[in-house]
């Protein structure tokens, strides 16, 4: 059973799930406040911490979903925030946040 049933039946095509990649305890409310600010509150209608360090994110439209995915990886409290498209067939334990794309830039000095 998918995650949305805990919130209500909505169109889930734009939803995301995310997790902070860390072993330390995090303040879920601060993560929500940070991303509401970064993504602009009018671009995200809902961010919910479903369990410790596991978030459900509802962008207001598909363009915001694309922006969030395109600009990843995101960083919060000096830790990476892994984000994936929501799959309504999966439960929370089926998401794998152990693999993510991460771009680095290096300069060579002669």
Steps between C-alpha positions, in 0.01 A plus 500: 500500500636846409577787733235747383220311670632640828434854377207466265430404144658756271658514157847362574675555165713784638573368849852426627643312796827596662740416777801674656806276462632501855546283807430787739160602625340781301226749578233425241323832555819691418546297180144588399555871576826507302352340190183712516731803492735367229224369273271796579189418697267571206684231294450223755153442638602240758809354663432232761739300716338155491755349733839614629711615207243401233309776323216519252508811280215631286611761242217722376553405134716285272744784421596522866548122511741524207689788665539311828632190324723694259675700773579207724690402704364721775688563823344563841693538827822404311350166396372387160125482451416216263176547312312267266173503311212356699375156396145436620559123497784513755503528876765702685739207543520437125676829418876471465684820584845338492569601138484852367655718232747750638693746285837631607719759338873490520755746377846410386776744566811499284 
